[in-house]
Amino acid sequence: MSVFGKVLYATDFSPLAEYALKFVKKLKSAGTEEVVIVHVVDSRTTALPDGADLIERKTELALELPESEAKHLYELIERTRAIERDLKKEGFKTRLCLKAAPDVSKTVLEIAEKEKVDVIILGAHGKSLLAQLILGSVSLEIVRKAKCPVLLVKKRD
């Protein structure tokens, strides 16, 4: 059995998140079996309701949202499903969590606990610690409060 049998992969769909996904895939050879794919939409910047499961409620939400936001919602779902298909090709079991919430790091941590993951994997921008403290980095907050190991993947220059 692997030390990291079940991992949470948090993505913001950035190039750094894509780079972190490469590390997730490498864990297959180390015995990782399942990946929980998580993307949290900041509900403070959209018309999406706090706590909404965006996959489960996609049709209902699309009818309530302005056309541009409904289109964006479907694009987010497709992007997470593309990651899911990619990981399934690699032999992983997967679970998707696409949520709207005002606190991204708190939501990622709640999902990690609920899913009982062994590690959280996400990309890190590699800014100075002082800049991260000032900006309130999602990555830094997850590292501080996670009850499981966190793997921050920084792309080398």
N, C-alpha and C positions, 0 to 999 in steps of 0.2 A: 504494500500500500504506500502511496505517495505522501510525502509531508504536506503537499499542497494538492489534495484530491479535488477540492472544489475552490475555484478562484472567482473573484469578482473583478471584472474588467470594466472600469469606468472610462467612458469616452465622451469627448466634446467634439469629435470628428475632426480635430486638428491634425496637422502632420505629426505632431508629437504623440497624439493618441494612436495614430496609425503605426508609428514606430514602436510604441508599447505593445501593440497587438502582435508584433513579431516575437516579442518575449513570451507572450501568452502561448503562442503556437509552439515555441521551443519546449514548453513545459509538458507537452504530450509525451515526449520521450522520457520524461522524469516521472511519469505515472499520473499526471493530472487527467481527470476524467470529465469534469464538468466545469463550464464557464457560465457565470451569470453576467450578462451584458447589460450595463446600466448607462442610461443617459438621462440627466435631469435638466429640464427646461426651467429656467428662472421665471416663475409665475409673476414676478413683479414687473416684468417687461413684456408680458403678453396678456391676452384676454383669457388664458387658460385658468381653470379653477385650481386652487391649491389642493395638492394631494391626488389629483386626477391621474388614473391609469390611462395613459394616452393611447395604448393599443386596444384595451378593452372598450374604451368609450369613443373610439375614433369616429364612428358614423354619427353618433349623437353630437359630439363636439363640432364636427365639420359642418353640421347643419346650423349650429349656433354661432360659429365664428364668421368674421368677414372673409371673403373669398381668398384674399392673399394669405391670411393666417391658416385657413383650412388647407390650402395648397402646401404651405410650409409644414404643417402637421404631417401630411401624407409623405412629404419628402423625408422628414425625420424617421418615420416608421420604415420607409424603404431603406434608408441608410442603415438602421439597426438590423433589419432583416438581411441585408447584404452581408453584414458582419457575421450574423448567425449562419447563413449559408456557407460562408468561407470556413468558419470553425467546424461546422458539421462535416465538411469535406475532409478536414484534418482528423476526424474521428471523435470529436468532443460531443458530449451531451450539452445542450444549451438551454438557457432560460433568458427571456427578454424582460427588462424592467425599464419602461419609458414613462417617466413621471413628470408632473409639473409641481414645483414647490418653490417657496421663497428662499429656502436655505439649501443650496446644493450639497455642501459637505455633510450637513446633518442628515439629509435624505439618503445619501450614499452610505453613511454609517448605519442608519436604520435598516437599510436593505441588507447590508453585510451581516448584521446581527440576526435578522429574521431568517436569512438564507443559511446561516451558520457556515460561512465561507472560511477557508483556511488562510487566505491572503487576499489583499486588495492590490490591484495593479493599475497604475495610471501614469500618464506622462507628466513630467515636471519641466517647467520652463527654465530652471537653473538660474533664476535671478538671485541676487544677493539676499542673505537672510534679512537684512534691514529692509530691503524693498518688499520682501514677502510679508514681513510684520506690518508694514504700513498698508499694503494692499489687501491684507486679509486673505491670502491665497487659499483656495479650496484645497490644494494639495497639502499645505502646511496644517490646516485644520484637521484634515483626515489623519495625518501622521500623529498629531497630538492626541486625538481622541479615540482612535481605533483600538478595539480590544483584540485585534489580530495583527499579524505582521502586515506591513505595507511596503510594496515594491514601487519606488518612484523611478521611472525610466527617463533618463536625460539623454537626448541625442547628442552625440559627439560632433564637434565642429569639423 
